Amino acid sequence: MQDIAETYQQEEIHLLGMIQVCETCRDIILNFVRQQNGKTDGIVMEDLLISLFKVEMEQRENLLHTQLAKARLSSVT
């Protein structure tokens, strides 16, 4: 049981790191767009941000599943 709890903990840390990477990438892209003063292709930037958002939401969903599994495991012990 302890091994499973440790696996969930490691997965949670990993997913939080991936979410942080997505947030950092989003901030970098938005700063780039600001620096370009409208010289970037808005559609391309929007598509890029939406794709990044979808990846982030997928990781957040995975995190939610992991946290739920962790909570269920702790209620059993």
MMTF fields as JSON, N, C-alpha, C and O atoms, coordinates in Angstrom:
{
  "mmtfVersion": "1.0.0",
  "mmtfProducer": "UNKNOWN",
  "numBonds": 307,
  "numAtoms": 308,
  "numGroups": 77,
  "numChains": 1,
  "numModels": 1,
  "chainsPerModel": [1],
  "groupsPerChain": [77],
  "chainIdList": ["A"],
  "bondAtomList": [4, 2, 8, 6, 12, 10, 16, 14, 20, 18, 24, 22, 28, 26, 32, 30, 36, 34, 40, 38, 44, 42, 48, 46, 52, 50, 56, 54, 60, 58, 64, 62, 68, 66, 72, 70, 76, 74, 80, 78, 84, 82, 88, 86, 92, 90, 96, 94, 100, 98, 104, 102, 108, 106, 112, 110, 116, 114, 120, 118, 124, 122, 128, 126, 132, 130, 136, 134, 140, 138, 144, 142, 148, 146, 152, 150, 156, 154, 160, 158, 164, 162, 168, 166, 172, 170, 176, 174, 180, 178, 184, 182, 188, 186, 192, 190, 196, 194, 200, 198, 204, 202, 208, 206, 212, 210, 216, 214, 220, 218, 224, 222, 228, 226, 232, 230, 236, 234, 240, 238, 244, 242, 248, 246, 252, 250, 256, 254, 260, 258, 264, 262, 268, 266, 272, 270, 276, 274, 280, 278, 284, 282, 288, 286, 292, 290, 296, 294, 300, 298, 304, 302],
  "bondOrderList": [1, 1, 1, 1, 1, 1, 1, 1, 1, 1, 1, 1, 1, 1, 1, 1, 1, 1, 1, 1, 1, 1, 1, 1, 1, 1, 1, 1, 1, 1, 1, 1, 1, 1, 1, 1, 1, 1, 1, 1, 1, 1, 1, 1, 1, 1, 1, 1, 1, 1, 1, 1, 1, 1, 1, 1, 1, 1, 1, 1, 1, 1, 1, 1, 1, 1, 1, 1, 1, 1, 1, 1, 1, 1, 1, 1],
  "groupList": [{"groupName": "MET", "atomNameList": ["N", "CA", "C", "O"], "elementList": ["N", "C", "C", "O"], "formalChargeList": [0, 0, 0, 0], "bondAtomList": [1, 0, 2, 1, 3, 2], "bondOrderList": [1, 1, 2], "singleLetterCode": "M", "chemCompType": "L-PEPTIDE LINKING"}, {"groupName": "GLN", "atomNameList": ["N", "CA", "C", "O"], "elementList": ["N", "C", "C", "O"], "formalChargeList": [0, 0, 0, 0], "bondAtomList": [1, 0, 2, 1, 3, 2], "bondOrderList": [1, 1, 2], "singleLetterCode": "Q", "chemCompType": "L-PEPTIDE LINKING"}, {"groupName": "ASP", "atomNameList": ["N", "CA", "C", "O"], "elementList": ["N", "C", "C", "O"], "formalChargeList": [0, 0, 0, 0], "bondAtomList": [1, 0, 2, 1, 3, 2], "bondOrderList": [1, 1, 2], "singleLetterCode": "D", "chemCompType": "L-PEPTIDE LINKING"}, {"groupName": "ILE", "atomNameList": ["N", "CA", "C", "O"], "elementList": ["N", "C", "C", "O"], "formalChargeList": [0, 0, 0, 0], "bondAtomList": [1, 0, 2, 1, 3, 2], "bondOrderList": [1, 1, 2], "singleLetterCode": "I", "chemCompType": "L-PEPTIDE LINKING"}, {"groupName": "ALA", "atomNameList": ["N", "CA", "C", "O"], "elementList": ["N", "C", "C", "O"], "formalChargeList": [0, 0, 0, 0], "bondAtomList": [1, 0, 2, 1, 3, 2], "bondOrderList": [1, 1, 2], "singleLetterCode": "A", "chemCompType": "L-PEPTIDE LINKING"}, {"groupName": "GLU", "atomNameList": ["N", "CA", "C", "O"], "elementList": ["N", "C", "C", "O"], "formalChargeList": [0, 0, 0, 0], "bondAtomList": [1, 0, 2, 1, 3, 2], "bondOrderList": [1, 1, 2], "singleLetterCode": "E", "chemCompType": "L-PEPTIDE LINKING"}, {"groupName": "THR", "atomNameList": ["N", "CA", "C", "O"], "elementList": ["N", "C", "C", "O"], "formalChargeList": [0, 0, 0, 0], "bondAtomList": [1, 0, 2, 1, 3, 2], "bondOrderList": [1, 1, 2], "singleLetterCode": "T", "chemCompType": "L-PEPTIDE LINKING"}, {"groupName": "TYR", "atomNameList": ["N", "CA", "C", "O"], "elementList": ["N", "C", "C", "O"], "formalChargeList": [0, 0, 0, 0], "bondAtomList": [1, 0, 2, 1, 3, 2], "bondOrderList": [1, 1, 2], "singleLetterCode": "Y", "chemCompType": "L-PEPTIDE LINKING"}, {"groupName": "HIS", "atomNameList": ["N", "CA", "C", "O"], "elementList": ["N", "C", "C", "O"], "formalChargeList": [0, 0, 0, 0], "bondAtomList": [1, 0, 2, 1, 3, 2], "bondOrderList": [1, 1, 2], "singleLetterCode": "H", "chemCompType": "L-PEPTIDE LINKING"}, {"groupName": "LEU", "atomNameList": ["N", "CA", "C", "O"], "elementList": ["N", "C", "C", "O"], "formalChargeList": [0, 0, 0, 0], "bondAtomList": [1, 0, 2, 1, 3, 2], "bondOrderList": [1, 1, 2], "singleLetterCode": "L", "chemCompType": "L-PEPTIDE LINKING"}, {"groupName": "GLY", "atomNameList": ["N", "CA", "C", "O"], "elementList": ["N", "C", "C", "O"], "formalChargeList": [0, 0, 0, 0], "bondAtomList": [1, 0, 2, 1, 3, 2], "bondOrderList": [1, 1, 2], "singleLetterCode": "G", "chemCompType": "PEPTIDE LINKING"}, {"groupName": "VAL", "atomNameList": ["N", "CA", "C", "O"], "elementList": ["N", "C", "C", "O"], "formalChargeList": [0, 0, 0, 0], "bondAtomList": [1, 0, 2, 1, 3, 2], "bondOrderList": [1, 1, 2], "singleLetterCode": "V", "chemCompType": "L-PEPTIDE LINKING"}, {"groupName": "CYS", "atomNameList": ["N", "CA", "C", "O"], "elementList": ["N", "C", "C", "O"], "formalChargeList": [0, 0, 0, 0], "bondAtomList": [1, 0, 2, 1, 3, 2], "bondOrderList": [1, 1, 2], "singleLetterCode": "C", "chemCompType": "L-PEPTIDE LINKING"}, {"groupName": "ARG", "atomNameList": ["N", "CA", "C", "O"], "elementList": ["N", "C", "C", "O"], "formalChargeList": [0, 0, 0, 0], "bondAtomList": [1, 0, 2, 1, 3, 2], "bondOrderList": [1, 1, 2], "singleLetterCode": "R", "chemCompType": "L-PEPTIDE LINKING"}, {"groupName": "ASN", "atomNameList": ["N", "CA", "C", "O"], "elementList": ["N", "C", "C", "O"], "formalChargeList": [0, 0, 0, 0], "bondAtomList": [1, 0, 2, 1, 3, 2], "bondOrderList": [1, 1, 2], "singleLetterCode": "N", "chemCompType": "L-PEPTIDE LINKING"}, {"groupName": "PHE", "atomNameList": ["N", "CA", "C", "O"], "elementList": ["N", "C", "C", "O"], "formalChargeList": [0, 0, 0, 0], "bondAtomList": [1, 0, 2, 1, 3, 2], "bondOrderList": [1, 1, 2], "singleLetterCode": "F", "chemCompType": "L-PEPTIDE LINKING"}, {"groupName": "LYS", "atomNameList": ["N", "CA", "C", "O"], "elementList": ["N", "C", "C", "O"], "formalChargeList": [0, 0, 0, 0], "bondAtomList": [1, 0, 2, 1, 3, 2], "bondOrderList": [1, 1, 2], "singleLetterCode": "K", "chemCompType": "L-PEPTIDE LINKING"}, {"groupName": "SER", "atomNameList": ["N", "CA", "C", "O"], "elementList": ["N", "C", "C", "O"], "formalChargeList": [0, 0, 0, 0], "bondAtomList": [1, 0, 2, 1, 3, 2], "bondOrderList": [1, 1, 2], "singleLetterCode": "S", "chemCompType": "L-PEPTIDE LINKING"}],
  "groupTypeList": [0, 1, 2, 3, 4, 5, 6, 7, 1, 1, 5, 5, 3, 8, 9, 9, 10, 0, 3, 1, 11, 12, 5, 6, 12, 13, 2, 3, 3, 9, 14, 15, 11, 13, 1, 1, 14, 10, 16, 6, 2, 10, 3, 11, 0, 5, 2, 9, 9, 3, 17, 9, 15, 16, 11, 5, 0, 5, 1, 13, 5, 14, 9, 9, 8, 6, 1, 9, 4, 16, 4, 13, 9, 17, 17, 11, 6],
  "groupIdList": [1, 2, 3, 4, 5, 6, 7, 8, 9, 10, 11, 12, 13, 14, 15, 16, 17, 18, 19, 20, 21, 22, 23, 24, 25, 26, 27, 28, 29, 30, 31, 32, 33, 34, 35, 36, 37, 38, 39, 40, 41, 42, 43, 44, 45, 46, 47, 48, 49, 50, 51, 52, 53, 54, 55, 56, 57, 58, 59, 60, 61, 62, 63, 64, 65, 66, 67, 68, 69, 70, 71, 72, 73, 74, 75, 76, 77],
  "secStructList": [7, 2, 2, 2, 2, 2, 2, 2, 2, 2, 2, 2, 2, 2, 2, 2, 2, 2, 2, 2, 2, 2, 2, 2, 2, 2, 2, 2, 2, 2, 2, 2, 2, 2, 2, 6, 6, 6, 7, 1, 7, 2, 2, 2, 2, 2, 2, 2, 2, 2, 2, 2, 2, 2, 2, 2, 2, 2, 2, 2, 2, 2, 2, 2, 2, 2, 2, 2, 2, 2, 2, 2, 2, 2, 2, 2, 7],
  "xCoordList": [0.83, 0.0, 0.87, 0.544, 1.974, 2.882, 3.504, 3.707, 3.805, 4.375, 3.403, 3.805, 2.131, 1.121, 1.002, 0.898, 1.016, 0.934, 2.136, 1.994, 3.305, 4.51, 4.43, 4.864, 3.888, 3.711, 2.765, 3.033, 1.664, 0.731, 1.406, 1.203, 2.191, 2.888, 3.855, 3.912, 4.607, 5.553, 4.818, 5.259, 3.703, 2.915, 2.35, 2.331, 1.897, 1.365, 2.444, 2.185, 3.617, 4.734, 5.078, 5.309, 5.11, 5.416, 4.377, 4.73, 3.101, 2.03, 2.048, 1.84, 2.292, 2.399, 3.545, 3.427, 4.643, 5.761, 5.39, 5.771, 4.651, 4.227, 3.265, 3.333, 2.387, 1.46, 2.241, 1.929, 3.247, 4.081, 4.805, 4.93, 5.275, 5.927, 4.943, 5.295, 3.721, 2.693, 2.43, 2.33, 2.318, 2.075, 3.245, 3.04, 4.46, 5.647, 5.683, 5.979, 5.384, 5.36, 4.303, 4.541, 3.141, 2.087, 2.561, 2.355, 3.196, 3.696, 4.75, 4.771, 5.617, 6.65, 6.01, 6.409, 5.024, 4.352, 3.643, 3.746, 2.932, 2.228, 3.196, 2.926, 4.307, 5.32, 5.907, 6.154, 6.13, 6.638, 5.668, 6.081, 4.378, 3.361, 3.358, 3.257, 3.468, 3.512, 4.723, 4.616, 5.857, 7.098, 7.056, 7.727, 6.287, 6.229, 5.303, 5.267, 4.567, 3.681, 2.779, 2.678, 2.129, 1.184, 1.81, 1.111, 3.098, 3.771, 3.7, 4.214, 3.076, 2.955, 1.604, 0.668, 1.518, 0.261, -0.647, -0.375, -1.708, -2.61, -3.242, -3.421, -3.577, -4.215, -3.24, -3.609, -2.004, -0.992, -0.747, -0.666, -0.633, -0.402, -1.598, -1.428, -2.79, -3.99, -4.042, -4.334, -3.757, -3.741, -2.701, -2.951, -1.548, -0.482, -0.925, -0.736, -1.505, -1.962, -3.099, -3.151, -3.998, -5.101, -4.565, -5.02, -3.61, -3.011, -2.317, -2.451, -1.598, -0.918, -1.936, -1.729, -3.021, -4.087, -4.678, -4.944, -4.884, -5.443, -4.494, -4.938, -3.207, -2.225, -2.276, -2.269, -2.327, -2.385, -3.645, -3.576, -4.785, -6.034, -5.993, -6.529, -5.364, -5.215, -4.385, -4.712, -3.317, -2.475, -3.223, -3.071, -4.024, -4.824, -5.855, -6.121, -6.432, -7.375, -6.656, -7.168, -5.483, -4.693, -4.338, -4.353, -4.02, -3.709, -4.931, -4.807, -6.09, -7.317, -7.566, -7.927, -7.371, -7.547, -6.544, -6.893, -5.314, -4.285, -4.622, -4.493, -5.05, -5.402, -6.607, -6.664, -7.556, -8.718, -8.299, -8.734, -7.457, -6.981, -6.209, -6.341, -5.409, -4.657, -5.601, -5.375, -6.641, -7.617, -8.348, -8.579, -8.702, -9.375, -8.471, -8.906, -7.212, -6.246, -6.073, -6.002, -6.007, -5.809, -7.049, -6.941, -8.224, -9.428, -9.556, -10.289, -8.841, -8.87, -7.955, -8.243, -6.858, -5.881, -6.245, -5.525],
  "yCoordList": [-1.197, 0.0, 1.255, 2.248, 1.199, 2.35, 2.638, 3.796, 1.568, 1.755, 2.475, 3.325, 2.134, 2.785, 4.259, 5.117, 4.55, 5.948, 6.742, 7.897, 6.135, 6.814, 7.046, 8.086, 6.099, 6.25, 7.404, 8.212, 7.482, 8.598, 9.939, 10.926, 9.961, 11.19, 11.629, 12.808, 10.678, 10.999, 11.467, 12.396, 10.823, 11.214, 12.625, 13.422, 12.92, 14.252, 15.317, 16.362, 15.07, 16.014, 16.185, 17.302, 15.085, 15.132, 15.967, 16.811, 15.724, 16.451, 17.934, 18.779, 18.253, 19.665, 20.342, 21.501, 19.632, 20.178, 20.422, 21.439, 19.498, 19.661, 20.841, 21.587, 21.006, 22.142, 23.452, 24.428, 23.46, 24.664, 24.99, 26.159, 23.972, 24.191, 24.812, 25.736, 24.31, 24.873, 26.338, 27.172, 26.649, 28.033, 28.933, 30.062, 28.437, 29.215, 29.453, 30.56, 28.42, 28.562, 29.568, 30.378, 29.52, 30.474, 31.899, 32.786, 32.111, 33.445, 33.914, 35.085, 33.012, 33.353, 33.754, 34.742, 32.985, 33.292, 34.642, 35.453, 34.883, 36.161, 37.335, 38.386, 37.168, 38.231, 38.469, 39.612, 37.394, 37.521, 38.322, 39.209, 38.009, 38.719, 40.203, 41.067, 40.495, 41.9, 42.625, 43.773, 41.962, 42.574, 42.821, 43.725, 42.041, 42.171, 43.298, 43.622, 43.888, 45.02, 44.74, 45.556, 43.579, 43.264, 42.744, 42.596, 42.464, 42.002, 40.484, 39.95, 39.791, 38.333, 37.986, 38.784, 36.8, 36.309, 35.916, 34.946, 36.662, 36.445, 35.069, 34.476, 34.559, 33.244, 32.156, 31.231, 32.264, 31.281, 31.31, 30.261, 32.494, 32.614, 32.073, 31.402, 32.364, 31.858, 30.332, 29.675, 29.772, 28.31, 27.682, 26.65, 28.312, 27.816, 27.845, 26.869, 28.946, 29.073, 28.105, 27.55, 27.904, 26.966, 25.54, 24.769, 25.191, 23.858, 23.663, 22.614, 24.649, 24.597, 24.491, 23.741, 25.233, 25.186, 23.784, 23.297, 23.138, 21.78, 20.797, 19.919, 20.941, 20.085, 20.321, 19.373, 21.583, 21.911, 21.334, 20.781, 21.455, 20.934, 19.41, 18.841, 18.762, 17.305, 16.916, 15.962, 17.661, 17.381, 17.683, 16.966, 18.734, 19.049, 17.955, 17.623, 17.399, 16.293, 15.067, 14.398, 14.778, 13.661, 13.881, 12.945, 15.12, 15.453, 15.216, 14.681, 15.611, 15.409, 13.923, 13.526, 13.108, 11.654, 11.097, 10.262, 11.564, 11.105, 11.511, 10.709, 12.748, 13.221, 12.469, 12.189, 12.146, 11.375, 9.972, 9.467, 9.35, 8.012, 8.029, 7.119, 9.062, 9.226, 9.377, 8.786, 10.157, 10.372, 9.071, 8.765, 8.327, 7.044, 6.076, 5.355, 6.068, 5.175, 5.534, 4.651, 6.828, 7.247, 6.976, 6.803, 6.936, 6.648, 5.168, 4.787, 4.332, 2.888, 2.519, 1.6, 3.25, 2.901, 3.467, 3.261],
  "zCoordList": [0.0, 0.0, 0.0, -0.651, 0.734, 0.805, -0.564, -0.93, -1.32, -2.659, -3.582, -4.377, -3.474, -4.307, -3.934, -4.81, -2.648, -2.199, -2.7, -3.102, -2.678, -3.168, -4.677, -5.172, -5.386, -6.835, -7.141, -8.03, -6.409, -6.595, -6.279, -6.987, -5.231, -4.843, -5.949, -6.298, -6.491, -7.567, -8.818, -9.494, -9.119, -10.291, -10.107, -11.045, -8.904, -8.624, -8.806, -9.404, -8.311, -8.466, -9.943, -10.407, -10.67, -12.105, -12.863, -13.685, -12.579, -13.269, -12.917, -13.787, -11.662, -11.275, -12.02, -12.42, -12.207, -12.98, -14.43, -15.01, -15.017, -16.41, -16.551, -17.528, -15.592, -15.613, -15.507, -16.189, -14.654, -14.506, -15.815, -16.181, -16.511, -17.807, -18.795, -19.528, -18.815, -19.706, -19.378, -20.278, -18.094, -17.687, -18.082, -18.529, -17.918, -18.288, -19.793, -20.244, -20.564, -22.029, -22.458, -23.353, -21.824, -22.138, -21.887, -22.716, -20.74, -20.407, -21.404, -21.781, -21.83, -22.81, -24.14, -24.757, -24.57, -25.837, -25.757, -26.677, -24.669, -24.522, -24.469, -25.05, -23.785, -23.751, -25.136, -25.521, -25.885, -27.248, -28.107, -28.854, -28.001, -28.787, -28.412, -29.284, -27.114, -26.679, -27.26, -27.692, -27.269, -27.753, -29.261, -29.757, -29.978, -31.43, -31.884, -33.071, -30.974, -31.292, -32.495, -33.411, -32.477, -33.541, -34.818, -35.82, -34.818, -36.032, -36.2, -37.183, -35.264, -35.373, -35.977, -35.94, -36.524, -37.077, -35.912, -35.204, -35.722, -34.597, -34.587, -33.523, -35.741, -35.824, -35.405, -34.682, -35.853, -35.484, -33.974, -33.336, -33.412, -31.969, -31.186, -30.167, -31.662, -30.984, -31.048, -30.049, -32.225, -32.368, -31.441, -30.819, -31.36, -30.495, -29.034, -28.309, -28.606, -27.223, -26.903, -25.805, -27.843, -27.623, -27.514, -26.669, -28.356, -28.27, -26.926, -26.297, -26.503, -25.217, -24.079, -23.124, -24.181, -23.187, -23.089, -21.991, -24.228, -24.231, -23.547, -22.807, -23.788, -23.121, -21.616, -20.831, -21.223, -19.795, -19.152, -18.055, -19.814, -19.249, -19.134, -18.184, -20.093, -20.022, -18.797, -18.092, -18.556, -17.391, -16.092, -15.103, -16.097, -14.906, -14.64, -13.485, -15.69, -15.516, -14.957, -14.059, -15.484, -14.959, -13.493, -12.694, -13.151, -11.766, -10.874, -9.773, -11.348, -10.585, -10.332, -9.224, -11.366, -11.207, -10.187, -9.352, -10.268, -9.335, -7.909, -6.984, -7.732, -6.394, -5.837, -4.639, -6.686, -6.25, -5.835, -4.801, -6.642, -6.299, -4.987, -4.168, -4.793, -3.546, -2.358, -1.302, -2.528, -1.456, -1.117, 0.053, -2.137, -1.907, -1.174, -0.277, -1.564, -0.927, 0.549, 1.403, 0.842, 2.236, 3.085, 4.299, 2.458, 3.234, 3.558, 4.471, 2.809, 3.036, 4.21, 4.976, 4.33, 5.383, 6.713, 7.69]
}
